[in-house]
Amino acid sequence: MIGPVVRLRGLVFAGVVVCLVASVVVGCSEIGLNVDTPAPPSGIRGLVLLGPTCQSEASPGANEPVPCLTPYAATLVVLDSEGAVVTRVTSAADGRFSVDLSPGDYVVAPATGTDSYPIANPVSVTVVPGQYIDIEINYDTGIR
């Protein structure tokens, strides 16, 4: 008879401990204390385009949705608000890229700073908590 009573007391004790821990976690988060809840992911998703890829007098058909533009694989650098390099990212053959970043202000720029074509302007972006911000980087071929 003593065995089942001891087991029952052990179960009751474990239940009390679980309830106590749960109430501490809930209570701490209600008063604003951090209980190590992971932040949802955030960052930048983008599309890199190259254009124009045809001369202006050789205009494409009216049914072509984005004339003279093509996806472009490029290496980009992500700078923080102080101008320091945070990371580098390379767009895929379809021009798409994605980079995880903490919330904050960033500049996405071409990794090479040459004056030769193709060239692209830097893009400023603000990453907000729990969201990916979509941007477009446009490389100019110089074709006119």
Secondary structure as UniProt FT lines:
FT   HELIX           2..30
FT   TURN            31..32
FT   STRAND          43..51
FT   TURN            56..57
FT   TURN            62..63
FT   TURN            67..68
FT   STRAND          70..71
FT   STRAND          75..80
FT   TURN            81..82
FT   STRAND          85..90
FT   TURN            93..94
FT   STRAND          96..100
FT   STRAND          104..110
FT   STRAND          119..120
FT   STRAND          123..127
FT   TURN            129..130
FT   STRAND          132..140
//
